[in-house]
Amino acid sequence: MAYKGKFKPRNPQKYMGNPTNIIYRSSWEQRVMVYFDRNPNIIGWASEEFSIPYKSPIDGRWHRYYPDFIIKVKEKDNAVRVKVIEVKPKKQTKAPVPQKRITRRYLQEVATYGINRSKWEAAQDYCADRKWEFLVLTEKELGI
C-alpha cells in the first residue's frame, strides 16, 4: 500500500483548496480521489486541508489530526451533506489481539490503534458539532 504521488484532477473546480498540490499517500487514497473527482454527486472535496485537535494517549499532549478527505455530497433529496473521511487498512481499525510475548511490533500496533481511536473520537465530536458525518473507509468499503 506504500504508493504516493501527486493527483491531477479532471475537475479542478470541484477541489476545495489548491488543485495543483493534491498529494495521495496510498493507492487507496488515489482511488478515492479519482472517485470524488469524477462523481457528479460530489460537488466539492479536499484532501488534508484542515485539522482537528486531539489528545494523544501516548504522550498526553494535544496534536493536530488532518483527516484524509472532506467532501460535499448532493444527496438524492437534493440536500448537501458534508462528510469527513479517513482511509485506513481494516487491521488498523481494530484493537490488536493480546500477545503472550510482548514484541516491538505488537507495541507499535497498540500505539497506532490508540492514536487512531483518539483521532477518530475527536473527529466524531468535531463532525457532530457541525452536523457532519465522519467515516473510516477500509479495503472492504473500497472493494479492494
MARMAR-19223 format. One record per atom (N, C-alpha, C): residue in three letters; atom name; residue number from 1; y, x, z. Coordinates in nm, 2 decimals. Each point is the difference from the previous one (the first is absolute). Layout:
SITE   rest   atom    nr        y        x        z
SITE    ALA     CA   NUM        Y        X        Z
...
//
This chain:
SITE   rest   atom    nr        y        x        z
SITE    MET      N     1    -0.12     0.08     0.00
SITE    MET     CA     1     0.12    -0.08     0.00
SITE    MET      C     1     0.13     0.09     0.00
SITE    ALA      N     2    -0.01     0.12     0.01
SITE    ALA     CA     2     0.11     0.09     0.00
SITE    ALA      C     2     0.06     0.02    -0.14
SITE    TYR      N     3     0.09    -0.09    -0.04
SITE    TYR     CA     3     0.05     0.00    -0.13
SITE    TYR      C     3     0.14    -0.05     0.01
SITE    LYS      N     4     0.10     0.09    -0.04
SITE    LYS     CA     4     0.14    -0.04     0.02
SITE    LYS      C     4     0.08     0.04    -0.13
SITE    GLY      N     5     0.11    -0.06    -0.01
SITE    GLY     CA     5     0.09     0.02    -0.11
SITE    GLY      C     5     0.12    -0.09     0.00
SITE    LYS      N     6     0.07     0.00    -0.12
SITE    LYS     CA     6     0.12    -0.09    -0.02
SITE    LYS      C     6    -0.04    -0.12    -0.08
SITE    PHE      N     7     0.05    -0.11     0.04
SITE    PHE     CA     7    -0.03    -0.13    -0.07
SITE    PHE      C     7     0.12    -0.03    -0.09
SITE    LYS      N     8    -0.02    -0.03    -0.12
SITE    LYS     CA     8     0.11    -0.05    -0.09
SITE    LYS      C     8    -0.02    -0.15    -0.03
SITE    PRO      N     9     0.08    -0.09     0.05
SITE    PRO     CA     9    -0.02    -0.14    -0.02
SITE    PRO      C     9     0.04    -0.04    -0.14
SITE    ARG      N    10    -0.07    -0.10    -0.05
SITE    ARG     CA    10     0.03    -0.07    -0.13
SITE    ARG      C    10     0.12    -0.09     0.02
SITE    ASN      N    11     0.01    -0.05     0.13
SITE    ASN     CA    11     0.11    -0.10     0.03
SITE    ASN      C    11     0.09     0.06     0.11
SITE    PRO      N    12     0.08     0.10    -0.03
SITE    PRO     CA    12     0.07     0.07     0.11
SITE    PRO      C    12     0.10    -0.10     0.07
SITE    GLN      N    13     0.04    -0.10    -0.06
SITE    GLN     CA    13     0.10    -0.10     0.06
SITE    GLN      C    13    -0.07    -0.07     0.12
SITE    LYS      N    14    -0.13     0.00     0.01
SITE    LYS     CA    14    -0.07    -0.07     0.11
SITE    LYS      C    14     0.00     0.09     0.12
SITE    TYR      N    15     0.02     0.13    -0.02
SITE    TYR     CA    15    -0.02     0.10     0.11
SITE    TYR      C    15     0.13    -0.01     0.09
SITE    MET      N    16    -0.03    -0.02     0.13
SITE    MET     CA    16     0.11    -0.01     0.10
SITE    MET      C    16     0.03     0.14     0.06
SITE    GLY      N    17     0.06     0.09    -0.08
SITE    GLY     CA    17     0.02     0.14     0.04
SITE    GLY      C    17     0.03     0.08    -0.12
SITE    ASN      N    18    -0.03     0.13     0.00
SITE    ASN     CA    18     0.02     0.08    -0.11
SITE    ASN      C    18    -0.12     0.01    -0.09
SITE    PRO      N    19     0.00    -0.07    -0.11
SITE    PRO     CA    19    -0.13    -0.01    -0.08
SITE    PRO      C    19    -0.04     0.14    -0.07
SITE    THR      N    20     0.09     0.10     0.01
SITE    THR     CA    20    -0.04     0.13    -0.05
SITE    THR      C    20    -0.06     0.09     0.10
SITE    ASN      N    21    -0.02    -0.05     0.12
SITE    ASN     CA    21    -0.06     0.09     0.11
SITE    ASN      C    21    -0.10    -0.08     0.08
SITE    ILE      N    22    -0.10    -0.06    -0.07
SITE    ILE     CA    22    -0.11    -0.07     0.06
SITE    ILE      C    22    -0.12     0.09     0.01
SITE    ILE      N    23    -0.04     0.02     0.12
SITE    ILE     CA    23    -0.12     0.10     0.03
SITE    ILE      C    23    -0.12    -0.08     0.05
SITE    TYR      N    24    -0.11     0.02    -0.06
SITE    TYR     CA    24    -0.12    -0.05     0.06
SITE    TYR      C    24    -0.08     0.11     0.06
SITE    ARG      N    25    -0.07    -0.03     0.11
SITE    ARG     CA    25    -0.08     0.10     0.07
SITE    ARG      C    25    -0.15    -0.01    -0.01
SITE    SER      N    26    -0.04    -0.10    -0.08
SITE    SER     CA    26    -0.14    -0.02    -0.03
SITE    SER      C    26    -0.02    -0.08    -0.12
SITE    SER      N    27    -0.12     0.00    -0.06
SITE    SER     CA    27    -0.02    -0.08    -0.12
SITE    SER      C    27     0.00    -0.14     0.04
SITE    TRP      N    28    -0.03    -0.04     0.12
SITE    TRP     CA    28     0.01    -0.14     0.04
SITE    TRP      C    28     0.14    -0.05     0.00
SITE    GLU      N    29     0.09     0.09     0.05
SITE    GLU     CA    29     0.14    -0.04     0.00
SITE    GLU      C    29     0.05    -0.02    -0.14
SITE    GLN      N    30    -0.04     0.09    -0.09
SITE    GLN     CA    30     0.04     0.00    -0.14
SITE    GLN      C    30    -0.05    -0.13    -0.06
SITE    ARG      N    31    -0.12    -0.04     0.03
SITE    ARG     CA    31    -0.06    -0.13    -0.05
SITE    ARG      C    31     0.09    -0.12     0.04
SITE    VAL      N    32     0.04     0.00     0.13
SITE    VAL     CA    32     0.08    -0.11     0.05
SITE    VAL      C    32     0.14     0.00    -0.06
SITE    MET      N    33     0.05     0.12    -0.03
SITE    MET     CA    33     0.13     0.01    -0.06
SITE    MET      C    33     0.00    -0.06    -0.14
SITE    VAL      N    34    -0.11     0.03    -0.08
SITE    VAL     CA    34    -0.01    -0.06    -0.13
SITE    VAL      C    34    -0.01    -0.15     0.01
SITE    TYR      N    35    -0.07    -0.05     0.09
SITE    TYR     CA    35    -0.02    -0.15     0.02
SITE    TYR      C    35     0.14    -0.06     0.03
SITE    PHE      N    36     0.07     0.06     0.10
SITE    PHE     CA    36     0.14    -0.06     0.03
SITE    PHE      C    36     0.09     0.01    -0.12
SITE    ASP      N    37     0.00     0.11    -0.07
SITE    ASP     CA    37     0.09     0.02    -0.11
SITE    ASP      C    37    -0.03    -0.11    -0.11
SITE    ARG      N    38    -0.12    -0.03    -0.02
SITE    ARG     CA    38    -0.04    -0.08    -0.12
SITE    ARG      C    38    -0.01    -0.15     0.04
SITE    ASN      N    39    -0.02    -0.04     0.12
SITE    ASN     CA    39    -0.02    -0.13     0.05
SITE    ASN      C    39     0.13    -0.08    -0.01
SITE    PRO      N    40     0.01    -0.11    -0.08
SITE    PRO     CA    40     0.13    -0.07    -0.01
SITE    PRO      C    40     0.04    -0.08     0.13
SITE    ASN      N    41    -0.10    -0.02     0.09
SITE    ASN     CA    41     0.03    -0.07     0.13
SITE    ASN      C    41     0.06     0.10     0.10
SITE    ILE      N    42    -0.01     0.13    -0.02
SITE    ILE     CA    42     0.06     0.10     0.09
SITE    ILE      C    42     0.14     0.02    -0.06
SITE    ILE      N    43     0.10    -0.05     0.07
SITE    ILE     CA    43     0.14     0.00    -0.06
SITE    ILE      C    43     0.08     0.13     0.05
SITE    GLY      N    44    -0.06     0.06     0.10
SITE    GLY     CA    44     0.06     0.13     0.05
SITE    GLY      C    44    -0.10     0.07     0.08
SITE    TRP      N    45     0.01     0.14     0.00
SITE    TRP     CA    45    -0.09     0.08     0.08
SITE    TRP      C    45     0.06     0.13     0.02
SITE    ALA      N    46    -0.05     0.07     0.11
SITE    ALA     CA    46     0.04     0.13     0.03
SITE    ALA      C    46    -0.11     0.08     0.07
SITE    SER      N    47     0.00     0.13     0.00
SITE    SER     CA    47    -0.10     0.08     0.06
SITE    SER      C    47     0.07     0.10     0.10
SITE    GLU      N    48    -0.04    -0.02     0.12
SITE    GLU     CA    48     0.05     0.09     0.11
SITE    GLU      C    48     0.16     0.01     0.00
SITE    GLU      N    49     0.06    -0.11    -0.01
SITE    GLU     CA    49     0.15    -0.01    -0.01
SITE    GLU      C    49     0.06    -0.03     0.13
SITE    PHE      N    50    -0.07    -0.04     0.11
SITE    PHE     CA    50     0.05    -0.03     0.13
SITE    PHE      C    50    -0.09     0.04     0.11
SITE    SER      N    51     0.05     0.01     0.12
SITE    SER     CA    51    -0.09     0.04     0.11
SITE    SER      C    51     0.00    -0.10     0.11
SITE    ILE      N    52    -0.11     0.01     0.08
SITE    ILE     CA    52    -0.01    -0.09     0.12
SITE    ILE      C    52    -0.03     0.10     0.12
SITE    PRO      N    53     0.08    -0.02     0.11
SITE    PRO     CA    53    -0.03     0.09     0.11
SITE    PRO      C    53    -0.13    -0.04     0.07
SITE    TYR      N    54    -0.08     0.10     0.05
SITE    TYR     CA    54    -0.12    -0.03     0.08
SITE    TYR      C    54    -0.01     0.11     0.10
SITE    LYS      N    55    -0.07    -0.03     0.11
SITE    LYS     CA    55    -0.03     0.09     0.11
SITE    LYS      C    55    -0.14     0.06    -0.02
SITE    SER      N    56    -0.01     0.13    -0.01
SITE    SER     CA    56    -0.13     0.06    -0.02
SITE    SER      C    56    -0.08     0.00     0.12
SITE    PRO      N    57    -0.13    -0.04    -0.01
SITE    PRO     CA    57    -0.09     0.01     0.12
SITE    PRO      C    57    -0.04     0.15     0.03
SITE    ILE      N    58     0.03     0.09    -0.09
SITE    ILE     CA    58    -0.04     0.14     0.02
SITE    ILE      C    58     0.10     0.07     0.09
SITE    ASP      N    59     0.13    -0.01    -0.04
SITE    ASP     CA    59     0.10     0.08     0.07
SITE    ASP      C    59     0.10    -0.09     0.08
SITE    GLY      N    60    -0.02    -0.13    -0.01
SITE    GLY     CA    60     0.09    -0.10     0.07
SITE    GLY      C    60     0.14     0.00    -0.05
SITE    ARG      N    61     0.03     0.06    -0.11
SITE    ARG     CA    61     0.14     0.01    -0.06
SITE    ARG      C    61     0.01    -0.10    -0.11
SITE    TRP      N    62     0.13    -0.04    -0.03
SITE    TRP     CA    62     0.03    -0.09    -0.11
SITE    TRP      C    62     0.00     0.08    -0.13
SITE    HIS      N    63    -0.06    -0.06    -0.10
SITE    HIS     CA    63    -0.01     0.06    -0.14
SITE    HIS      C    63     0.04    -0.11    -0.10
SITE    ARG      N    64     0.01     0.04    -0.12
SITE    ARG     CA    64     0.03    -0.09    -0.11
SITE    ARG      C    64    -0.12    -0.02    -0.09
SITE    TYR      N    65    -0.03    -0.13    -0.03
SITE    TYR     CA    65    -0.11    -0.03    -0.08
SITE    TYR      C    65     0.06    -0.05    -0.13
SITE    TYR      N    66    -0.04     0.06    -0.12
SITE    TYR     CA    66     0.04    -0.04    -0.13
SITE    TYR      C    66    -0.12    -0.08    -0.07
SITE    PRO      N    67     0.01    -0.13     0.01
SITE    PRO     CA    67    -0.11    -0.08    -0.07
SITE    PRO      C    67    -0.01     0.04    -0.15
SITE    ASP      N    68    -0.12    -0.01    -0.05
SITE    ASP     CA    68    -0.02     0.04    -0.14
SITE    ASP      C    68     0.09    -0.09    -0.10
SITE    PHE      N    69     0.00    -0.13     0.03
SITE    PHE     CA    69     0.07    -0.09    -0.09
SITE    PHE      C    69     0.07    -0.11     0.07
SITE    ILE      N    70     0.11    -0.05    -0.07
SITE    ILE     CA    70     0.06    -0.13     0.04
SITE    ILE      C    70     0.01    -0.07    -0.14
SITE    ILE      N    71    -0.04    -0.13     0.00
SITE    ILE     CA    71     0.01    -0.08    -0.12
SITE    ILE      C    71     0.06    -0.13     0.02
SITE    LYS      N    72     0.07    -0.06    -0.10
SITE    LYS     CA    72     0.05    -0.13     0.00
SITE    LYS      C    72    -0.09    -0.08    -0.11
SITE    VAL      N    73    -0.06    -0.10     0.05
SITE    VAL     CA    73    -0.10    -0.08    -0.08
SITE    VAL      C    73     0.05    -0.14    -0.02
SITE    LYS      N    74     0.01    -0.04    -0.13
SITE    LYS     CA    74     0.03    -0.14    -0.03
SITE    LYS      C    74    -0.14    -0.08     0.01
SITE    GLU      N    75    -0.01    -0.09     0.10
SITE    GLU     CA    75    -0.12    -0.07     0.02
SITE    GLU      C    75    -0.01    -0.12    -0.09
SITE    LYS      N    76    -0.11    -0.07    -0.01
SITE    LYS     CA    76    -0.02    -0.12    -0.08
SITE    LYS      C    76     0.10    -0.11     0.03
SITE    ASP      N    77     0.04    -0.01     0.13
SITE    ASP     CA    77     0.10    -0.10     0.04
SITE    ASP      C    77     0.14     0.04    -0.03
SITE    ASN      N    78     0.02     0.11    -0.07
SITE    ASN     CA    78     0.13     0.06    -0.04
SITE    ASN      C    78     0.07     0.07     0.12
SITE    ALA      N    79    -0.06     0.00     0.11
SITE    ALA     CA    79     0.06     0.07     0.12
SITE    ALA      C    79    -0.02     0.15    -0.02
SITE    VAL      N    80     0.10     0.08     0.04
SITE    VAL     CA    80    -0.01     0.14     0.00
SITE    VAL      C    80    -0.04     0.05     0.13
SITE    ARG      N    81    -0.11     0.08     0.01
SITE    ARG     CA    81    -0.05     0.05     0.12
SITE    ARG      C    81     0.00     0.15     0.00
SITE    VAL      N    82     0.02     0.06     0.11
SITE    VAL     CA    82     0.01     0.15     0.01
SITE    VAL      C    82    -0.13     0.04     0.08
SITE    LYS      N    83    -0.06     0.10    -0.06
SITE    LYS     CA    83    -0.12     0.06     0.06
SITE    LYS      C    83     0.01     0.15     0.01
SITE    VAL      N    84    -0.04     0.05     0.12
SITE    VAL     CA    84    -0.01     0.15     0.02
SITE    VAL      C    84    -0.14     0.03    -0.01
SITE    ILE      N    85    -0.04     0.11    -0.08
SITE    ILE     CA    85    -0.13     0.03    -0.03
SITE    ILE      C    85    -0.03     0.15     0.03
SITE    GLU      N    86    -0.12     0.02     0.07
SITE    GLU     CA    86    -0.05     0.13     0.02
SITE    GLU      C    86    -0.13     0.01    -0.07
SITE    VAL      N    87    -0.03     0.11    -0.07
SITE    VAL     CA    87    -0.12     0.03    -0.07
SITE    VAL      C    87    -0.08     0.11     0.07
SITE    LYS      N    88    -0.12    -0.04     0.05
SITE    LYS     CA    88    -0.08     0.10     0.08
SITE    LYS      C    88    -0.14    -0.02    -0.03
SITE    PRO      N    89    -0.08     0.11     0.02
SITE    PRO     CA    89    -0.15    -0.01    -0.01
SITE    PRO      C    89    -0.05    -0.09     0.12
SITE    LYS      N    90    -0.09    -0.08    -0.03
SITE    LYS     CA    90    -0.06    -0.09     0.11
SITE    LYS      C    90    -0.04     0.07     0.12
SITE    LYS      N    91    -0.05     0.12    -0.01
SITE    LYS     CA    91    -0.04     0.09     0.11
SITE    LYS      C    91     0.11     0.02     0.10
SITE    GLN      N    92     0.13     0.01    -0.05
SITE    GLN     CA    92     0.11     0.02     0.09
SITE    GLN      C    92     0.05    -0.12     0.07
SITE    THR      N    93    -0.05    -0.12    -0.04
SITE    THR     CA    93     0.04    -0.12     0.06
SITE    THR      C    93    -0.08    -0.05     0.12
SITE    LYS      N    94    -0.11     0.08     0.02
SITE    LYS     CA    94    -0.09    -0.04     0.11
SITE    LYS      C    94    -0.01     0.12     0.10
SITE    ALA      N    95    -0.02    -0.04     0.13
SITE    ALA     CA    95    -0.02     0.11     0.10
SITE    ALA      C    95    -0.12     0.08    -0.03
SITE    PRO      N    96     0.00     0.13     0.01
SITE    PRO     CA    96    -0.12     0.08    -0.02
SITE    PRO      C    96    -0.11    -0.03     0.10
SITE    VAL      N    97    -0.12     0.00    -0.05
SITE    VAL     CA    97    -0.12    -0.02     0.09
SITE    VAL      C    97    -0.01     0.11     0.10
SITE    PRO      N    98     0.00    -0.03     0.13
SITE    PRO     CA    98    -0.01     0.10     0.10
SITE    PRO      C    98    -0.12     0.10    -0.02
SITE    GLN      N    99     0.02     0.13     0.02
SITE    GLN     CA    99    -0.09     0.10    -0.03
SITE    GLN      C    99    -0.06     0.06     0.13
SITE    LYS      N   100    -0.12     0.04     0.00
SITE    LYS     CA   100    -0.05     0.07     0.12
SITE    LYS      C   100     0.06     0.14     0.02
SITE    ARG      N   101     0.02     0.06    -0.12
SITE    ARG     CA   101     0.06     0.14     0.00
SITE    ARG      C   101     0.14    -0.02    -0.06
SITE    ILE      N   102     0.10     0.04     0.08
SITE    ILE     CA   102     0.13    -0.01    -0.04
SITE    ILE      C   102     0.04     0.12    -0.09
SITE    THR      N   103     0.02    -0.03    -0.13
SITE    THR     CA   103     0.03     0.10    -0.09
SITE    THR      C   103     0.15     0.00    -0.04
SITE    ARG      N   104     0.05     0.10    -0.06
SITE    ARG     CA   104     0.14     0.01    -0.04
SITE    ARG      C   104     0.02    -0.12    -0.10
SITE    ARG      N   105    -0.09    -0.02    -0.09
SITE    ARG     CA   105     0.01    -0.11    -0.10
SITE    ARG      C   105     0.01    -0.13     0.07
SITE    TYR      N   106    -0.08    -0.03     0.10
SITE    TYR     CA   106     0.00    -0.13     0.07
SITE    TYR      C   106     0.14    -0.01     0.07
SITE    LEU      N   107     0.05     0.10     0.06
SITE    LEU     CA   107     0.13    -0.01     0.07
SITE    LEU      C   107     0.11    -0.03    -0.10
SITE    GLN      N   108    -0.01     0.06    -0.12
SITE    GLN     CA   108     0.10    -0.03    -0.11
SITE    GLN      C   108    -0.01    -0.14    -0.04
SITE    GLU      N   109    -0.12    -0.05    -0.02
SITE    GLU     CA   109    -0.01    -0.14    -0.04
SITE    GLU      C   109     0.05    -0.10     0.11
SITE    VAL      N   110    -0.02     0.03     0.13
SITE    VAL     CA   110     0.05    -0.08     0.10
SITE    VAL      C   110     0.16     0.00     0.00
SITE    ALA      N   111     0.05     0.12    -0.02
SITE    ALA     CA   111     0.15     0.02     0.00
SITE    ALA      C   111     0.06    -0.08    -0.12
SITE    THR      N   112    -0.06     0.01    -0.12
SITE    THR     CA   112     0.04    -0.07    -0.12
SITE    THR      C   112     0.00    -0.15     0.02
SITE    TYR      N   113    -0.11    -0.05     0.06
SITE    TYR     CA   113    -0.01    -0.14     0.02
SITE    TYR      C   113     0.10    -0.05     0.10
SITE    GLY      N   114     0.02     0.08     0.11
SITE    GLY     CA   114     0.10    -0.04     0.10
SITE    GLY      C   114     0.14     0.00    -0.06
SITE    ILE      N   115     0.04     0.10    -0.07
SITE    ILE     CA   115     0.13     0.00    -0.07
SITE    ILE      C   115     0.01    -0.12    -0.09
SITE    ASN      N   116    -0.10    -0.02    -0.09
SITE    ASN     CA   116     0.01    -0.11    -0.09
SITE    ASN      C   116     0.02    -0.13     0.07
SITE    ARG      N   117    -0.08    -0.03     0.11
SITE    ARG     CA   117     0.02    -0.12     0.07
SITE    ARG      C   117     0.14    -0.02     0.06
SITE    SER      N   118     0.06     0.11     0.05
SITE    SER     CA   118     0.13    -0.01     0.05
SITE    SER      C   118     0.10    -0.03    -0.11
SITE    LYS      N   119    -0.01     0.06    -0.12
SITE    LYS     CA   119     0.08    -0.02    -0.11
SITE    LYS      C   119    -0.01    -0.15    -0.04
SITE    TRP      N   120    -0.12    -0.05    -0.01
SITE    TRP     CA   120    -0.02    -0.13    -0.06
SITE    TRP      C   120     0.04    -0.11     0.10
SITE    GLU      N   121    -0.02     0.03     0.13
SITE    GLU     CA   121     0.05    -0.10     0.10
SITE    GLU      C   121     0.16    -0.01    -0.01
SITE    ALA      N   122     0.06     0.12    -0.01
SITE    ALA     CA   122     0.15     0.00    -0.02
SITE    ALA      C   122     0.04    -0.08    -0.12
SITE    ALA      N   123    -0.08     0.03    -0.11
SITE    ALA     CA   123     0.03    -0.07    -0.13
SITE    ALA      C   123    -0.02    -0.15     0.01
SITE    GLN      N   124    -0.10    -0.04     0.07
SITE    GLN     CA   124    -0.03    -0.15     0.02
SITE    GLN      C   124     0.12    -0.06     0.07
SITE    ASP      N   125     0.05     0.06     0.11
SITE    ASP     CA   125     0.12    -0.05     0.07
SITE    ASP      C   125     0.12     0.00    -0.08
SITE    TYR      N   126     0.03     0.11    -0.07
SITE    TYR     CA   126     0.11     0.01    -0.09
SITE    TYR      C   126     0.00    -0.11    -0.11
SITE    CYS      N   127    -0.11    -0.02    -0.06
SITE    CYS     CA   127    -0.01    -0.10    -0.10
SITE    CYS      C   127     0.01    -0.15     0.06
SITE    ALA      N   128    -0.07    -0.02     0.11
SITE    ALA     CA   128     0.01    -0.13     0.06
SITE    ALA      C   128     0.15    -0.04     0.03
SITE    ASP      N   129     0.07     0.10     0.05
SITE    ASP     CA   129     0.15    -0.03     0.03
SITE    ASP      C   129     0.07    -0.04    -0.12
SITE    ARG      N   130    -0.04     0.04    -0.12
SITE    ARG     CA   130     0.07    -0.03    -0.12
SITE    ARG      C   130    -0.07    -0.11    -0.09
SITE    LYS      N   131    -0.11    -0.05     0.06
SITE    LYS     CA   131    -0.08    -0.10    -0.07
SITE    LYS      C   131    -0.06     0.05    -0.13
SITE    TRP      N   132    -0.04     0.13     0.01
SITE    TRP     CA   132    -0.07     0.07    -0.11
SITE    TRP      C   132    -0.15     0.01     0.04
SITE    GLU      N   133    -0.08     0.05    -0.10
SITE    GLU     CA   133    -0.14     0.01     0.03
SITE    GLU      C   133    -0.03     0.15    -0.01
SITE    PHE      N   134    -0.09     0.05     0.09
SITE    PHE     CA   134    -0.05     0.14    -0.01
SITE    PHE      C   134    -0.15    -0.01    -0.03
SITE    LEU      N   135    -0.04     0.09    -0.10
SITE    LEU     CA   135    -0.13     0.01    -0.04
SITE    LEU      C   135    -0.05     0.14    -0.01
SITE    VAL      N   136    -0.13     0.02     0.03
SITE    VAL     CA   136    -0.06     0.13    -0.02
SITE    VAL      C   136    -0.10    -0.02    -0.11
SITE    LEU      N   137     0.01     0.06    -0.11
SITE    LEU     CA   137    -0.09    -0.01    -0.11
SITE    LEU      C   137    -0.10     0.12     0.00
SITE    THR      N   138    -0.13    -0.03    -0.01
SITE    THR     CA   138    -0.10     0.11    -0.01
SITE    THR      C   138    -0.07    -0.01    -0.14
SITE    GLU      N   139    -0.09     0.09    -0.01
SITE    GLU     CA   139    -0.08     0.00    -0.13
SITE    GLU      C   139    -0.06    -0.13    -0.03
SITE    LYS      N   140    -0.04    -0.08     0.10
SITE    LYS     CA   140    -0.06    -0.13    -0.02
SITE    LYS      C   140     0.10    -0.09    -0.07
SITE    GLU      N   141     0.12    -0.01     0.05
SITE    GLU     CA   141     0.11    -0.09    -0.06
SITE    GLU      C   141     0.04     0.05    -0.13
SITE    LEU      N   142     0.00     0.13    -0.02
SITE    LEU     CA   142     0.04     0.06    -0.13
SITE    LEU      C   142    -0.11     0.00    -0.11
SITE    GLY      N   143    -0.12    -0.04     0.04
SITE    GLY     CA   143    -0.12    -0.01    -0.09
SITE    GLY      C   143    -0.05     0.14    -0.04
SITE    ILE      N   144     0.01     0.09     0.09
SITE    ILE     CA   144    -0.04     0.14    -0.03
SITE    ILE      C   144    -0.14     0.02     0.05
//
